Amino acid sequence: MGLGSTAKKLQTVADMAEKLYGRVDELREQVAAMREQVETTGERVERIEHELHEQRALLGALAETRDVDVERVLAEAGIEDAEPGTSSGRDGSTAADGEPNPTPEAASASEPGAGGTSDTQR
């Protein structure tokens, strides 16, 4: 085996190593960019969760001042509570005509002489 073939093989190995180093460098850059994007997304998710918590608290306070049964409204809308360990309180009850029971506000507003006001009249 001559020195020429050895030099050729070494040059081939060196070329492959250089290409591999370039690919590794590209992957390193991609991982760094992905890490930054994941961190940004995590911060955004935390901010959105905080805002959601604040909005739920505000809606709960508003519902309480208007005597709205939040669990019943969620059940009627078919929305399941996403928090673990809680339920939406669906009872599946219906009125005599087969329709779902109305909310207390809707029932009092629809009764003759009840003097109830709807949200649009307030």
N, C-alpha and C positions, 0 to 999 in steps of 0.2 A: 504494500500500500504506500503510495507516494504522499509527499507533503502537500501536493496540489489538491488531492481529494480530501485530505484532512482539513485543509484551509476552507475548502468549499463547504464541507459539512459544518464547520464552525460558523461560517458566515450564515448558513441556513438557520442554524440554531439561534444565532444573534438576531437575525431578522424576525424569527418567530417570537423571540423574547421581547423585542421592541413592539411588535404588534400586540402581544399579550399585555404588556405594560400600558399601552394606549387604551386598550379595552378596560383594563382594571381602573385606570384613571377616569374614564368615562363613567363607569359604574359608581365610582366613589362620588363623582359630581352628582349623579342621579340620586344616590342615596342621601346626600346632603340636602338636595332640593326637596326630596320627598319628606325628610325629617322636618324641614322647615314648614312644609305644607301641613304636615300632621300636627305640628305644634300650633300653627295658626288656626287650623280647623278645631282643635281641642279648645283653644281659647274662645273661639266663636261659639262653640257648643255650650261652654260654661256660661257665657254671657247670655245666650238665648234661654238657657234653663233658668237663670236668675230672673230674667225679664218675665218668663212664663210664670214663675213662682209669684212674682209681684202682681201680675195680671190676675192670677187665680185668687190672691188675697183681696184685691180690689173688687173683683166680681162677687166674691163671697160676701164682702161687706155690703155691697150694693144689694145683693139678693136678700141679705138679712134685714136691711132697712125697708125693703118692699115686701117682706114676709113671703118670699119665694122659696119653695121647697126645691133646692138644687138637685137632690137625688131623684126626685120625681121628674123634673124637667129633663135630666140626663136620660132617665129610663124611657120617657116618652119619645125622646129624640133618637133612641137606639144607640146611644153612645156609652161604651163601656169605660169605666174609669181605669186608666192605665197604671195607676199606682198599685204595687203589690200589696195584698192583704186587705184590699177594700173591694166592695162590690157596688154596683150602680143602684141597687135597691129595687130591681124589677120585681113587681109582684104579679104582673099579667092580669090585673083585675080589669073588668069591663062593666059598662053600664048595662041596663036591661035591654037596650036596643042593639047590643053587640059592639058598640063603639067604646074606645078606651075612656075611662073616667076622666072628666076634665079636671084641670087644676082648680084649686079653691078660688082663685081669682076669676077664672073663666066661668065657673059655676055660679058665683055670686053675681057676675056681670050679666049672665044670661037669664037669671031668675027675674020674673016680673016683679016690679016694685022693690027690688033689692037695693036699688040706688047705687050699684057698683059702677065704677068708672073704668074705662079701658085705658091702656097706656097712651093711646092717641089723644084721649080727652084730657090728660093731665097737663 
